[in-house]
């Protein structure tokens, strides 16, 4: 199986290479799991989604399924929000539609591991997007970003920000 690896440099340039697939790679969705996991305290990261037509981000467990059709829900180890088909959604058990007053340009993801909280906010407008509360985390959580499902023709980079 040949999988496309997307490398994004610190300057925002992207480069696509063909690589052999393995257990740790997504074979259908354009998803990436962060390198460092967390199993205590709080952590936070921001992603610039400006100009993106389809995206999903949040946190995931390391051991999640990454092959075939993936349902991004807490019961499957994914706590996410995203944009698909022009609609913002929290990917909980019912794919809850979000009514946002503005399109977020930069999304912050805050996790309090001990309290079972994953909170998403619009960084620029300083407004709340969605929260997963009273979750039971018993394994490491990792940042998760996805550029789309199966195929995304938008070449605008999705940028994980380090200046927050």
C-alpha positions in Angstrom: 0.0 0.0 0.0 1.3 3.5 -0.9 0.3 6.3 1.4 1.0 10.0 0.9 3.0 11.7 3.6 2.5 15.4 3.9 5.4 17.3 5.5 4.9 20.9 6.6 8.1 22.8 7.3 8.3 25.6 9.9 8.1 28.1 7.0 4.7 26.6 6.0 5.9 25.0 2.8 4.4 21.6 2.1 6.0 18.6 0.4 4.2 15.4 -0.5 6.1 12.1 -0.7 5.0 8.5 -1.2 5.8 6.2 1.7 4.9 2.7 2.7 1.8 2.5 4.9 2.0 1.1 8.4 -0.2 0.7 11.4 0.4 4.3 12.7 -0.7 6.0 9.5 -4.2 7.0 8.4 -5.0 5.3 5.1 -8.1 7.2 4.1 -8.4 10.5 6.1 -5.7 13.2 5.9 -5.1 13.0 9.7 -2.0 13.5 11.8 -1.5 12.6 15.4 1.0 14.7 17.4 4.3 13.3 18.6 4.0 14.1 22.3 1.2 12.7 24.4 -0.2 13.8 27.7 -1.7 11.8 30.6 -2.0 14.4 33.4 -2.5 18.1 34.0 -3.5 20.6 31.3 -2.2 21.2 27.8 -3.1 23.7 25.0 -2.4 24.2 21.4 -3.7 26.4 18.5 -4.3 25.7 14.9 -4.7 28.3 12.1 -7.7 27.2 10.0 -8.0 30.4 8.0 -8.8 29.7 4.3 -9.5 26.0 4.9 -12.7 24.5 3.4 -12.6 21.2 5.4 -10.8 20.4 8.7 -11.1 18.6 12.0 -9.0 19.0 15.1 -8.9 18.0 18.7 -7.3 15.2 20.7 -7.2 11.4 20.3 -5.8 8.4 22.1 -2.7 6.8 20.7 -4.4 3.4 20.2 -7.3 4.6 17.9 -8.2 3.0 14.7 -6.6 4.8 11.7 -7.7 2.5 8.9 -10.8 2.7 6.7 -13.9 4.7 7.6 -13.2 6.4 10.9 -16.0 7.8 13.1 -14.5 10.7 15.1 -16.4 10.3 18.3 -15.4 10.1 22.0 -16.4 6.5 22.2 -13.9 5.8 19.5 -11.1 7.8 21.1 -11.6 11.2 19.3 -12.7 14.5 20.8 -12.9 16.9 17.9 -14.7 19.8 16.2 -14.5 20.5 12.5 -15.8 22.1 9.3 -17.3 19.9 6.5 -19.7 20.8 3.7 -19.7 24.4 5.0 -21.0 23.4 8.4 -19.3 23.4 11.8 -19.8 20.4 13.9 -18.7 18.9 17.2 -18.1 15.3 16.4 -19.8 13.8 19.5 -22.2 10.9 19.4 -24.7 12.9 17.4 -22.4 15.2 15.2 -23.8 18.2 16.9 -24.2 21.3 14.6 -22.5 24.4 15.9 -23.9 27.9 15.3 -20.9 30.1 15.2 -21.3 33.9 14.7 -18.0 34.2 12.8 -15.9 31.7 10.9 -12.9 30.9 13.2 -9.5 31.8 11.8 -7.5 30.2 14.6 -8.8 27.6 17.0 -7.5 26.9 20.5 -7.7 23.4 22.0 -7.5 23.2 25.8 -7.4 19.9 27.7 -7.7 19.4 31.5 -6.9 15.7 31.8 -7.9 15.3 35.4 -11.3 17.1 35.0 -12.1 15.2 31.7 -12.4 18.5 29.8 -11.7 19.2 26.1 -12.5 22.8 25.3 -12.4 24.6 21.9 -12.3 28.3 21.4 -12.1 30.9 18.6 -8.8 32.6 19.5 -9.4 35.9 17.6 -12.9 36.5 18.8 -12.2 35.0 22.2 -15.4 33.0 22.0 -16.3 29.5 23.1 -16.9 26.9 20.3 -17.6 23.7 22.1 -16.6 21.6 25.2 -16.6 17.9 26.0 -17.1 17.6 29.7 -17.0 14.8 32.3 -15.0 12.6 30.0 -13.0 9.7 31.5 -9.4 9.7 30.2 -7.4 6.6 31.1 -4.7 6.7 28.4 -2.4 9.3 26.9 -4.1 12.0 24.7 -2.4 13.4 21.6 -3.1 16.5 19.5 -5.0 15.5 16.3 -5.5 17.5 13.1 -7.1 16.4 9.9 -7.2 18.3 6.6 -10.2 16.4 5.3 -11.8 13.1 4.5 -10.5 11.1 1.5 -9.5 14.1 -0.5 -9.1 17.8 0.0 -8.4 20.0 -3.1 -7.6 23.1 -0.9 -3.9 23.8 -0.9 -4.1 26.4 2.0 -1.8 25.2 4.8 -3.3 24.2 8.1 -0.8 25.7 10.6 -0.1 24.4 14.1 0.8 27.6 15.9 3.7 27.9 18.3 3.3 31.6 19.2 0.5 31.4 21.7 
